[in-house]
Amino acid sequence: MTLLDFARGPALQWSVSIFVFGLLWRLVGVFFLRTKVDLSAPRNPATWKGLRLIVLRSWPRKEFLGGTAFGEVMGYTFHLGFLVTLFFYVPHLLFFESVFEGLFGTDLEGLLGFRWPALPTAAITFLSAISIAALLAVLVHRITNPVKRLISNFDDYFSWLLTVAPLATGMLAYAHAGGVRYETLLGAHILSAEALLVWFPFGKLIHAFTIFAARGATGLIFERKGASL
Amino acid sequence: MSTPGQDIDQKFPLELNEPRFSVKDPKIRFDMQGDLSDEQRVAVAMRNFVKDFGRTAAIYMESCIHCGMCAEACHFHEVTQDPRYTPIWKLEPFKQAYKREYGPFALFFRMLNLKPKVTHEQLAEWQHLLYDSCTVCGRCSLMCPMGIDIATLISQARHGMFHAGLVPHELYAVAERAKREGSPLGATPKVFEDRIDWLADDHEIDIPLDKDKADVLCTMSSIEIMKYPDSVVATARVMNHLGVDWTFRTDGYEATNFGLLSGNAAWQKQMTMKLIDAAVACGAKTLILPECGHAYQALRWMGANMYGKPLPFRVLHMAEFLAENIRDKRLRVKKTGKSVTFHDPCQVARRGGAIEAPREVLAALGMELREMFPTKGTNWCCGGGGGVVAIHRADNLRHKVFQIKMDQIEKTGAEIPVTSCANCRQTFDDGQAHFKWDKTMHSLLELVADNLVEDDA
């Protein structure tokens, strides 16, 4: 079995299984905890309006912008670059097609009722490079900024490594770099993405899901009081 | 045999006659209570931290990405640039314990020792971060891009610290005194009654006390009773002006809640229930909270949850009551024409939602409001909330933080600063004395009482 066969076969199955099981375990373990009914008389009875915090908190208030702009800009850059690369690169779309066909017996369009266009490879390459640059910038910031250095732990650095790895290996594979066989580079790229999937439920990457729950919960509580969102 | 609380009270008596209440000799400290072993303290701290842990708190604990942006919102970090004052770092031992002992992957974290055990030394060190350098003002909660309400988690961590016997001396002493005597500052029912008699005589004003039935129950903070008695008189003036059927009651007058500030939920409930029982006993339709920030949070937003059912009366902060009556044209005030700036008490405005009410009152007084920057929900805290003003060893740090407020106020160019929280006012008075500043903080209520339009005027 070649590295690529391993990456496309058992490693994929195991990593997806761990991802799904781990994700469910962690989210169920938190979301199914009890919650107390707030008996205070609400200032704003339409507390659901507090859910707007999910969107509002996507950008800091002007009062806070000065000290946070770097983190916000770099954060958005690597998140968007990563997601666009993941979902709009032709080989990725073909990969998803094959996975979905294998799992559900139908392609993306059959499953979702629509398909989305891929972006030109040059654009994806550019975005990947920008993402890697932004990730390097946030790493340097994490190491040099006294606040971030103090509060950082293993999870922060390991999650960073596993996030940058698929981008870096993807670019290496695309460039056929270093005289290594393309199949080996592709295998390494797929394995790096699988490593990200395996780690995803256990570390800080879970914020991809909990961010909406945390913002929503705070929004509901604060809106009830009429407190500042 | 005396109780531990009385021992503390006798060994380390409180200073009640100075402008800022605290202990008489702050050099002799007693920052560790009880006789638990180090291991027991850690276990008890963590057990009580997660005791009321529900879904929301757990989601918060799972969501932090260590971006460090909350540091930008914290006044203690702002003035020192000390990374230890990063709000989320103030919770570090509790985050550590949550992941290791209670989270969905606790077993995984323990087996691989990804999170080391919290130590007693760590908790003792964190006392400074959780009490001396956090006013629970919640500014960080507005900054967090994940939406984590860090201030609420700090309060839960204080629960753990209290039960572990790791509360700063002064805060424990006043909380214990409040639990034992009904007031943290010696404003016992007898003292309160005597003060009411004295103030009624001195100011020739009717101040009803212990009426069997009344539509409105007024409450005070002990800071006002002991340090700012003019607020008691101002309350009576406004109520009498409005002609409402009102009363103070000796069985429920103290609105401060040091159970909440120190982290003892049982004491918090005890203080809250006194107010609720008094209001129910006199059939009050409205309970008015004084100019006190945390009192508003304790009763307005937490009272019903302590009671176990919705409160059978309305709860209003004094500023809300004044604004409501100005809106309804029942309360008539003279125009003063002065320029003012308003300091938003964190627990009333940012975390309580009563942001516009005081501004409506100032507008009715014909005052030119010059807003600080930032203001309203993002206004800087005075630095004395959350019990910090009581802690002597935090004075230097608190005074540094206070410079932010002085700077904000000076930049407005307003003639007078106004607020609606006696604890903020006390912090301002202390800061004014320390820096020999020429600005004196004013009470919104007293401004209104001084400018009432009487019918026969």
Chai-1 contact restraints between the chains, C-beta under 6 A:
chainA,res_idxA,chainB,res_idxB,connection_type,confidence,min_distance_angstrom,max_distance_angstrom,comment,restraint_id
A,W25,B,P104,contact,1.0,0.0,6.0,A-B,restraint_1
A,R26,B,P104,contact,1.0,0.0,6.0,A-B,restraint_2
A,G29,B,P104,contact,1.0,0.0,6.0,A-B,restraint_3
A,V30,B,A58,contact,1.0,0.0,6.0,A-B,restraint_4
A,V30,B,I59,contact,1.0,0.0,6.0,A-B,restraint_5
A,V30,B,E62,contact,1.0,0.0,6.0,A-B,restraint_6
A,L33,B,G54,contact,1.0,0.0,6.0,A-B,restraint_7
A,L33,B,R55,contact,1.0,0.0,6.0,A-B,restraint_8
A,L33,B,A58,contact,1.0,0.0,6.0,A-B,restraint_9
A,R34,B,G54,contact,1.0,0.0,6.0,A-B,restraint_10
A,T35,B,G54,contact,1.0,0.0,6.0,A-B,restraint_11
A,T35,B,R55,contact,1.0,0.0,6.0,A-B,restraint_12
A,K36,B,G54,contact,1.0,0.0,6.0,A-B,restraint_13
A,L39,B,A304,contact,1.0,0.0,6.0,A-B,restraint_14
A,L39,B,N305,contact,1.0,0.0,6.0,A-B,restraint_15
A,L39,B,P310,contact,1.0,0.0,6.0,A-B,restraint_16
A,S40,B,W301,contact,1.0,0.0,6.0,A-B,restraint_17
A,S40,B,A304,contact,1.0,0.0,6.0,A-B,restraint_18
A,R43,B,G353,contact,1.0,0.0,6.0,A-B,restraint_19
A,R57,B,P145,contact,1.0,0.0,6.0,A-B,restraint_20
A,R57,B,G147,contact,1.0,0.0,6.0,A-B,restraint_21
A,E63,B,P374,contact,1.0,0.0,6.0,A-B,restraint_22
A,E63,B,T378,contact,1.0,0.0,6.0,A-B,restraint_23
A,F64,B,E72,contact,1.0,0.0,6.0,A-B,restraint_24
A,F64,B,M143,contact,1.0,0.0,6.0,A-B,restraint_25
A,G67,B,E72,contact,1.0,0.0,6.0,A-B,restraint_26
A,T68,B,M69,contact,1.0,0.0,6.0,A-B,restraint_27
A,T68,B,E72,contact,1.0,0.0,6.0,A-B,restraint_28
A,G71,B,C67,contact,1.0,0.0,6.0,A-B,restraint_29
A,P146,B,P83,contact,1.0,0.0,6.0,A-B,restraint_30
A,V147,B,G68,contact,1.0,0.0,6.0,A-B,restraint_31
A,V147,B,A71,contact,1.0,0.0,6.0,A-B,restraint_32
A,V147,B,P83,contact,1.0,0.0,6.0,A-B,restraint_33
A,V147,B,T86,contact,1.0,0.0,6.0,A-B,restraint_34
A,K148,B,G68,contact,1.0,0.0,6.0,A-B,restraint_35
A,L150,B,P83,contact,1.0,0.0,6.0,A-B,restraint_36
A,I151,B,H66,contact,1.0,0.0,6.0,A-B,restraint_37
A,I151,B,G68,contact,1.0,0.0,6.0,A-B,restraint_38
A,I151,B,T86,contact,1.0,0.0,6.0,A-B,restraint_39
A,I151,B,W89,contact,1.0,0.0,6.0,A-B,restraint_40
A,S152,B,H66,contact,1.0,0.0,6.0,A-B,restraint_41
A,D156,B,H66,contact,1.0,0.0,6.0,A-B,restraint_42
A,K204,B,I65,contact,1.0,0.0,6.0,A-B,restraint_43
A,H207,B,S63,contact,1.0,0.0,6.0,A-B,restraint_44
A,H207,B,I65,contact,1.0,0.0,6.0,A-B,restraint_45
A,T210,B,I59,contact,1.0,0.0,6.0,A-B,restraint_46
A,T210,B,E62,contact,1.0,0.0,6.0,A-B,restraint_47
A,T210,B,S63,contact,1.0,0.0,6.0,A-B,restraint_48
A,I211,B,M146,contact,1.0,0.0,6.0,A-B,restraint_49
A,A213,B,I59,contact,1.0,0.0,6.0,A-B,restraint_50
A,A214,B,I59,contact,1.0,0.0,6.0,A-B,restraint_51
A,A214,B,Y60,contact,1.0,0.0,6.0,A-B,restraint_52
A,A214,B,S63,contact,1.0,0.0,6.0,A-B,restraint_53
A,A214,B,M146,contact,1.0,0.0,6.0,A-B,restraint_54
A,A214,B,G147,contact,1.0,0.0,6.0,A-B,restraint_55
A,A214,B,I148,contact,1.0,0.0,6.0,A-B,restraint_56
A,R215,B,G147,contact,1.0,0.0,6.0,A-B,restraint_57
A,A217,B,T56,contact,1.0,0.0,6.0,A-B,restraint_58
A,T218,B,G147,contact,1.0,0.0,6.0,A-B,restraint_59
A,T218,B,D149,contact,1.0,0.0,6.0,A-B,restraint_60
A,K225,B,W301,contact,1.0,0.0,6.0,A-B,restraint_61
A,K225,B,G353,contact,1.0,0.0,6.0,A-B,restraint_62
A,G226,B,G353,contact,1.0,0.0,6.0,A-B,restraint_63
A,A227,B,R351,contact,1.0,0.0,6.0,A-B,restraint_64
A,A227,B,G353,contact,1.0,0.0,6.0,A-B,restraint_65
A,S228,B,L142,contact,1.0,0.0,6.0,A-B,restraint_66
A,S228,B,R350,contact,1.0,0.0,6.0,A-B,restraint_67
A,S228,B,G377,contact,1.0,0.0,6.0,A-B,restraint_68
